[in-house]
Amino acid sequence: MMNKQLKQWLPDILAVVLFAVLAFAYFYPADFDGRILYQHDTSAGAGAGQEAKEYLERTGERTRWTNALFSGMPTYQLAPSYSSTSTLSYVEKAYHLWLPDNVWYLFAYLIGFYILLRAMFAPPADSPVDEGARKKRVVLAALGSRAWAFSTYFLIIIAAGHLWKVMALAYLPPMIGGIVLAYRGKYLWGLAVTSIFAALEVHANHMQMTYYYLIVILALVIAFLVDAIRQKKWKQWLTATGVCLVGGLLGVLVNISNLYHTWEYSQQTMRGGTELSQGDGQAGTRGGLDRDYITQWSYGIGETWTLLIPNAKGGSHNEQLKDYPSAVEAADAGPVRDFCTQWYPYWGEQPFTAGPVYVGAFVLMLFILGLFIVKGPMKWALLGATVLSIMLAWGKNFMGLTDFFIDYVPMYAKFRTVSSILVVAEFTIPLLAMMALKQLIMGSDDDKQLAPAAKGKDKTQLYIYIAFGLTAGFCLLFALMPTAFFSFVSDGDVLACSATCRTLRTCLSSPTTSPACAFPCSRPTAGARSSSSSLAPCCCCSIGQRSSRPCPPWAS
């Protein structure tokens, strides 16, 4: 009996080992050479918490106050540590297999989404055991977890040191997996998985990520409700809902100390509103952050193409144009090349960014394919959550919807950087993509057939061609006719160039080197506006022309 159970679980054990090996390999050789990944937020956090750390070393007690930030503040969010969560911390380390930092972050991504997909792909309780089908589900779940974990944003936040966000995102898929198990009729497993990962999720202490994923959970619950109505299984749906609520409540109660102190202190912060007049009545919110602050990092509508083409808006602010030889060669010779190659390749609408949100072209193709071949309310729930998260990520570029959520959706105004809600799309897109791949390989959800019906083959092939054409086709159009989509000039480029032009005005009036300039220059000649050898102000003019903006009068 024991050997039979071990054989049954062996594919899952091998998958977990594979995840650990993959996580080690990704961070090689740093994880063996003792190198340290510089993470800005981690470094800043260490500095802010140094006073509290010294106090702990000196007295053996944790301080709940620090003078190292502002005029002094509580350490509720700097170093949340309560004896009531000590057992939970041990469970967390065991779940990570005591792997080293950075390695376990990626491992937690992989195993978390794997747990979700194993729950999603689980056969009905009354279906016969099929070892071949079981192995296929394991392979599909392992492949899907890799597709999710290596979405660019999840790796970018590791490099940036947003570690609480990393942990919150890692625990959300298995928590949702517990919810899926409950609605699939596996109540005890659902309660156990939901409560454990809900506790770890809240313990991760990034309420914004948890809040955003409530959109996904709500969409899934509605999908299960529609399915229950169709099959007349109200009792099972109500039971599963009760199981999920109990599991979530247990997860919250374990972390109640941190939650209470955070809530209490938040009333005295900018997230609790302000008593000062806003001046502009449209800028403020009721009991939340300022609208401009909330939407400062808003994804551009055109920037959404990065889900398919990672550098559709240039990439990140961690590089400069001089790092791209082709861009240097294309720039004008002389001082203009020196000036232009100091710019960042990113030209999107955000103030700056460490990189794009890219889910993978192949994953996106499978997502589109899933819209055709996956049946049932789950598909529409995932599509709805995807579209809503993208539109909310646009923020100030789509203020009608953003204003509605700020004004009427509870707690939405407490969080900034609305572009980060794209984590929802980064979850729903690979999830539906893997559902589509499972449908292609294993057929319908009840597993009565292990391949698509012969009568549907021709139509399935047509859907594959459509999905491939929409993804690969747009990629090809971007490569052949890039200016058909963008001018490749952002508002930030125009402002930066205009500022430099103002600095160089004295340079233009003298045929010799001016103290105001860092390089020699000469008067612009007739026709310099369109000349390929024009100086920086004329570069401004050409930028203005390309972006349909008038050239500054002094640069004419």
Salt bridges, closest charged atoms under 4 A:
ASP12 OD1 - ARG118 NE 2.89
ASP12 OD2 - ARG134 NH2 2.98
ASP33 OD2 - ARG35 NH2 3.41
ASP41 OD1 - HIS40 ND1 3.09
ASP41 OD2 - HIS162 NE2 3.09
GLU349 OE2 - LYS313 NZ 3.57
ASP403 OD1 - ARG291 NH1 2.86
ASP407 OD1 - ARG291 NH2 2.62
ASP445 OD1 - LYS438 NZ 3.70
ASP446 OD2 - LYS448 NZ 3.97
ASP447 OD2 - ARG137 NH2 2.55
ASP447 OD1 - LYS438 NZ 3.84
ASP491 OD1 - ARG549 NH2 2.09
